[in-house]
Amino acid sequence: MSTKGGKYKGHKFHGDPQRFEVVADFVFDTFGRNIEYIADVAGGRGMLSRILNKKYNYKSTVFDPRGYTLVGVDSRTDEFKPEDASYYDLVIGLHPDEATRPVAESALATNTLVIPCCNFWDQTKKLGRDALIEEISKYYDENGIRYKKVELDFEGPKNIGLVSFHQK
Ligand SMILES: C[S@@+](CC[C@H](N)C(=O)[O-])C[C@H]1O[C@@H](n2cnc3c(N)ncnc32)[C@H](O)[C@@H]1O
């Protein structure tokens, strides 16, 4: 499938449209019924939240200032603040652009999954995919966060993420 875009259940998306189902399945395989409330930060149209809610019965809310979420998906147009992270059992950033840092900082307070797409981490440096993952890993190491690097089964290169685990 082309990385330039594709269709998923009648909707058009940039990148590999399989990512929503793959990420939702990964969340369920990793956290199962131990979590309920999810913040889908920079969730765009909300396809990931829709699958998390319909297929797995989670309560996932999209945070995205663009406000163009699909009908029936719970959404907010405010920017996500790491201070609000502890309310959620999991904070996800799937290709979160400017929200990359708030998602990673949420790891101090709850479980997170960040799958960065571009360098919105440190704009003083040029960071490719692997260097970006390294920088976020360094932040986790410095803050004593338990995490692992994961390769998700959708078309790369933006299919590498970090999942972190928080003891509440
Ligand atoms: C590359 S799109 C990814 C959307 C979706 N997660 C996906 O995979 O299709 C990045 C999204 O980040 C949103 N965004 C940018 N800054 C944000 C912020 N501070 N808080 C929440 N969302 C933000 C944009 O509006 C945009 O919808």
The ligand as an SDF file (V2000), in Angstrom:
LIG
                    3D

 27 29  0  0  0  0  0  0  0  0999 V2000
   -0.2050   14.2790   11.3220 C   0  0  0  0  0  0  0  0  0  0  0  0
   -1.7910   14.6190   11.9810 S   0  0  0  0  0  0  0  0  0  0  0  0
   -2.1460   13.0170   12.6880 C   0  0  0  0  0  0  0  0  0  0  0  0
   -3.5910   12.7920   12.9410 C   0  0  0  0  0  0  0  0  0  0  0  0
   -3.9460   11.3570   13.3550 C   0  0  0  0  0  0  0  0  0  0  0  0
   -3.3630   10.9850   14.6270 N   0  0  0  0  0  0  0  0  0  0  0  0
   -3.5720   10.3690   12.2910 C   0  0  0  0  0  0  0  0  0  0  0  0
   -2.7020    9.5080   12.5170 O   0  0  0  0  0  0  0  0  0  0  0  0
   -4.1410   10.4710   11.2010 O   0  0  0  0  0  0  0  0  0  0  0  0
   -1.3570   15.6260   13.3650 C   0  0  0  0  0  0  0  0  0  0  0  0
   -2.5370   16.2210   14.1210 C   0  0  0  0  0  0  0  0  0  0  0  0
   -2.0220   16.8890   15.2760 O   0  0  0  0  0  0  0  0  0  0  0  0
   -2.9280   17.9170   15.6330 C   0  0  0  0  0  0  0  0  0  0  0  0
   -2.2760   18.7780   16.6220 N   0  0  0  0  0  0  0  0  0  0  0  0
   -1.2970   19.6780   16.4050 C   0  0  0  0  0  0  0  0  0  0  0  0
   -0.9470   20.2610   17.5680 N   0  0  0  0  0  0  0  0  0  0  0  0
   -1.7140   19.7120   18.5400 C   0  0  0  0  0  0  0  0  0  0  0  0
   -1.8140   19.8980   19.9510 C   0  0  0  0  0  0  0  0  0  0  0  0
   -1.0420   20.7680   20.6150 N   0  0  0  0  0  0  0  0  0  0  0  0
   -2.7200   19.1540   20.6520 N   0  0  0  0  0  0  0  0  0  0  0  0
   -3.4960   18.2560   20.0080 C   0  0  0  0  0  0  0  0  0  0  0  0
   -3.4380   18.0490   18.6580 N   0  0  0  0  0  0  0  0  0  0  0  0
   -2.5630   18.7700   17.9430 C   0  0  0  0  0  0  0  0  0  0  0  0
   -3.2470   18.5250   14.2780 C   0  0  0  0  0  0  0  0  0  0  0  0
   -4.4260   19.2870   14.2990 O   0  0  0  0  0  0  0  0  0  0  0  0
   -3.3530   17.2730   13.3860 C   0  0  0  0  0  0  0  0  0  0  0  0
   -4.7040   16.8400   13.2790 O   0  0  0  0  0  0  0  0  0  0  0  0
  1  2  1  0
  2  3  1  0
  2 10  1  0
  3  4  1  0
  4  5  1  0
  5  6  1  0
  5  7  1  0
  7  8  2  0
  7  9  1  0
 10 11  1  0
 11 12  1  0
 11 26  1  0
 12 13  1  0
 13 14  1  0
 13 24  1  0
 14 15  1  0
 14 23  1  0
 15 16  2  0
 16 17  1  0
 17 18  1  0
 17 23  2  0
 18 19  1  0
 18 20  2  0
 20 21  1  0
 21 22  2  0
 22 23  1  0
 24 25  1  0
 24 26  1  0
 26 27  1  0
M  CHG  2   2   1   9  -1
M  END
$$$$
